Amino acid sequence: MKIPEKTVRRLSLYYRCLYFLSQQGAYNLSSKSLADLLELEPAQVRKDLSYFGQFGKKGKGYDVLELKNEIAKILGLEKGRKVAIIGIGNLGNALLSFKGFEVLGFQVVAIFDNSPNKIGKKYHGKICQDISAFPAIVRREKIDIAILTVPTESAQEVARLVSNSGIKAILNFAPAHLNVPKGVAVSNIDLAVELKSLSYFAGQKQ
C-alpha cells in the first residue's frame, strides 16, 4: 500500500510533538489533543496512524512514549540515519553545528566541499572531504541522506553524483529544481521563497 507523502510528512510532526511531550513527562494523549497541538483535525491524526496499525485505546488515548517509539520505527529513526552535508559555506556550517540531529535520530558522519581552501580543514570536529571522494565514503559509512547547501549552478551536478552513489533521500537547500532518478526522494527548502512569503504576512495590517 502506497502511503501518501503528506501523511509521512505529518508523521514527523507527530514524532516531534510526542518527543517534547515525553520530555515534559506526559503519559497519555488523545487524538484531539495531538491534533489541537498541531492545528489538525482529530480524524486526520487517526487516519494517518491507521495506515500503520492500531494505536491507542478507546477512551484512554495514546501512550505518549509508546506512540513516539512506534513512529520512530516507522520513520526508521531508531536505526540512527547517517547524514552527509555537501557544501560547507555559511549555511552548511550552521547546519553542522545544529545539536538536534542526534536527538532526532540522525548522525552527520561526513562533510564535503570542492574548495581547496576547505578540503582537509576541520569544522565542528569533522574533516571536510573532497566531493570526489563522496561515492567511496557513502559506501564505507553507509550514508542514508545527503543535505545539499551548494550554489544553484552546482546543485544539479551534485544531485547527480549523490543519486549515482546510491543515496535515496536528498534535502536540498539550493534554489534549484533537481532532476533525479525515480526512487530518489528530494525535499526542497528554499529560504528565499519562505522569506518572501513571510514578508507578505509581515506587511498585513491587523
C-alpha positions as CSV (number, residue, x, y, z in Angstrom):
1,M,0.0,0.0,0.0
2,K,1.4,3.4,-1.0
3,I,1.4,5.9,1.9
4,P,0.5,9.5,0.9
5,E,3.6,11.8,1.1
6,K,1.6,14.3,3.2
7,T,0.9,11.5,5.8
8,V,4.7,10.8,6.0
9,R,5.4,14.5,6.5
10,R,2.8,14.7,9.3
11,L,4.3,11.7,11.0
12,S,7.5,13.7,11.5
13,L,5.4,16.4,13.1
14,Y,3.7,13.9,15.4
15,Y,7.1,12.5,16.4
16,R,8.5,15.9,17.2
17,C,5.4,16.8,19.3
18,L,5.5,13.4,21.1
19,Y,9.2,13.8,21.8
20,F,8.8,17.1,23.5
21,L,5.7,15.9,25.4
22,S,7.7,12.8,26.7
23,Q,10.5,15.2,27.8
24,Q,7.9,17.1,29.8
25,G,6.7,13.9,31.5
26,A,3.3,13.5,29.7
27,Y,2.0,9.9,29.7
28,N,-1.3,9.9,27.8
29,L,-2.7,11.9,24.9
30,S,-5.9,11.9,23.0
31,S,-6.1,12.2,19.2
32,K,-7.9,15.5,19.7
33,S,-5.2,16.9,22.0
34,L,-2.5,15.9,19.5
35,A,-4.5,17.4,16.7
36,D,-5.0,20.6,18.6
37,L,-1.3,21.0,19.2
38,L,-0.6,20.7,15.5
39,E,-3.7,22.6,14.3
40,L,-5.1,19.5,12.6
41,E,-8.4,17.6,12.8
42,P,-8.5,14.5,15.1
43,A,-9.9,12.4,12.2
44,Q,-6.8,13.3,10.2
45,V,-4.5,12.1,13.0
46,R,-6.4,8.8,13.4
47,K,-6.4,8.3,9.6
48,D,-2.7,8.9,9.3
49,L,-1.8,6.5,12.1
50,S,-4.3,3.8,10.8
51,Y,-2.0,3.3,7.7
52,F,0.5,1.7,10.1
53,G,-1.7,-0.3,12.5
54,Q,-3.8,0.2,15.6
55,F,-2.5,2.6,18.2
56,G,-4.0,3.7,21.5
57,K,-7.1,2.5,23.4
58,K,-10.6,3.8,23.1
59,G,-11.3,6.2,26.0
60,K,-7.7,6.3,27.0
61,G,-6.0,7.7,24.0
62,Y,-2.3,7.1,23.2
63,D,0.6,6.2,25.4
64,V,3.0,9.1,24.6
65,L,6.2,7.2,24.9
66,E,4.9,4.1,23.1
67,L,3.5,6.1,20.2
68,K,6.7,8.1,19.9
69,N,8.7,4.9,19.7
70,E,6.4,3.3,17.2
71,I,6.6,6.4,14.9
72,A,10.3,6.4,15.3
73,K,10.3,2.8,14.0
74,I,8.1,3.7,11.1
75,L,10.3,6.6,10.1
76,G,13.5,4.5,10.6
77,L,14.8,6.8,13.3
78,E,15.6,4.1,15.8
79,K,18.4,2.9,13.4
80,G,20.1,6.2,13.5
81,R,20.2,7.5,9.9
82,K,23.6,8.6,8.7
83,V,23.8,12.0,7.0
84,A,26.3,13.8,4.8
85,I,26.4,17.6,4.3
86,I,27.7,18.8,0.9
87,G,28.7,22.5,0.8
88,I,30.5,23.9,3.8
89,G,29.6,27.6,3.4
90,N,27.7,29.6,6.0
91,L,24.5,27.5,5.8
92,G,26.4,24.2,5.8
93,N,28.4,25.3,8.7
94,A,25.3,26.4,10.6
95,L,23.6,23.0,10.0
96,L,26.7,21.2,11.1
97,S,26.6,23.0,14.4
98,F,22.9,22.0,15.0
99,K,22.7,19.9,18.1
100,G,19.3,18.5,17.3
101,F,20.3,16.0,14.7
102,E,21.3,13.2,17.1
103,V,18.3,13.9,19.3
104,L,16.1,13.2,16.3
105,G,17.9,10.1,15.3
106,F,20.3,11.5,12.7
107,Q,24.1,11.5,12.7
108,V,26.2,13.7,10.5
109,V,29.1,11.4,9.6
110,A,30.8,13.2,6.7
111,I,31.0,16.7,5.2
112,F,32.1,17.6,1.7
113,D,33.2,20.6,-0.5
114,N,35.1,21.2,-3.7
115,S,37.1,24.3,-2.4
116,P,40.8,23.7,-1.9
117,N,40.5,26.2,1.0
118,K,38.1,24.0,2.9
119,I,39.1,20.4,2.0
120,G,41.2,18.9,4.8
121,K,40.1,21.5,7.4
122,K,38.2,20.6,10.5
123,Y,34.7,22.0,11.1
124,H,32.9,21.2,14.3
125,G,35.1,18.2,14.8
126,K,34.7,16.8,11.3
127,I,37.3,17.0,8.5
128,C,35.9,18.3,5.2
129,Q,36.4,15.8,2.4
130,D,36.8,16.4,-1.3
131,I,33.5,15.9,-3.1
132,S,35.2,13.5,-5.5
133,A,35.5,11.0,-2.6
134,F,31.8,11.1,-2.0
135,P,30.9,7.7,-3.6
136,A,33.6,5.8,-1.7
137,I,32.7,7.4,1.6
138,V,29.0,6.8,1.1
139,R,29.7,3.0,0.7
140,R,32.2,3.0,3.6
141,E,30.0,4.9,6.1
142,K,26.6,3.6,4.8
143,I,25.3,7.1,4.4
144,D,21.5,7.3,4.0
145,I,20.7,11.0,3.4
146,A,22.6,13.9,1.7
147,I,22.0,17.6,2.6
148,L,22.8,20.0,-0.2
149,T,23.9,23.5,0.7
150,V,25.6,24.2,-2.6
151,P,25.3,27.1,-5.1
152,T,22.4,27.0,-7.5
153,E,24.6,26.4,-10.5
154,S,26.2,23.3,-8.9
155,A,23.1,21.7,-7.5
156,Q,22.1,19.5,-10.4
157,E,25.6,18.1,-10.9
158,V,25.9,17.4,-7.2
159,A,22.5,15.8,-7.1
160,R,23.5,13.5,-10.0
161,L,26.6,12.5,-8.1
162,V,24.6,11.9,-4.9
163,S,21.9,9.7,-6.6
164,N,24.5,7.8,-8.6
165,S,26.2,7.0,-5.3
166,G,23.1,5.1,-4.1
167,I,21.6,7.8,-1.9
168,K,17.8,7.7,-1.9
169,A,17.0,10.8,0.1
170,I,18.1,14.4,-0.5
171,L,17.4,17.6,1.5
172,N,18.0,20.4,-0.9
173,F,18.6,24.0,0.2
174,A,19.7,25.2,-3.2
175,P,17.0,27.3,-5.0
176,A,17.0,24.9,-8.0
177,H,14.8,22.1,-9.3
178,L,16.6,18.9,-9.2
179,N,16.1,16.1,-11.8
180,V,16.8,12.8,-10.1
181,P,16.1,9.2,-10.9
182,K,12.9,7.5,-10.0
183,G,13.1,6.3,-6.4
184,V,15.2,9.2,-5.1
185,A,13.2,11.5,-2.8
186,V,14.0,15.2,-2.8
187,S,12.8,17.7,-0.2
188,N,13.4,21.3,-1.2
189,I,13.8,24.1,1.3
190,D,14.0,27.5,-0.5
191,L,14.8,30.1,2.1
192,A,14.2,33.0,-0.4
193,V,10.7,31.8,-1.1
194,E,9.9,31.3,2.6
195,L,11.2,34.8,3.5
196,K,9.2,36.4,0.6
197,S,6.0,34.7,1.9
198,L,6.7,35.9,5.4
199,S,7.3,39.4,4.1
200,Y,3.8,39.4,2.7
201,F,2.3,38.4,6.1
202,A,4.5,40.8,8.0
203,G,3.1,43.7,5.9
204,Q,-0.6,42.8,6.6
205,K,-2.5,45.2,8.8
206,Q,-4.1,43.8,11.9
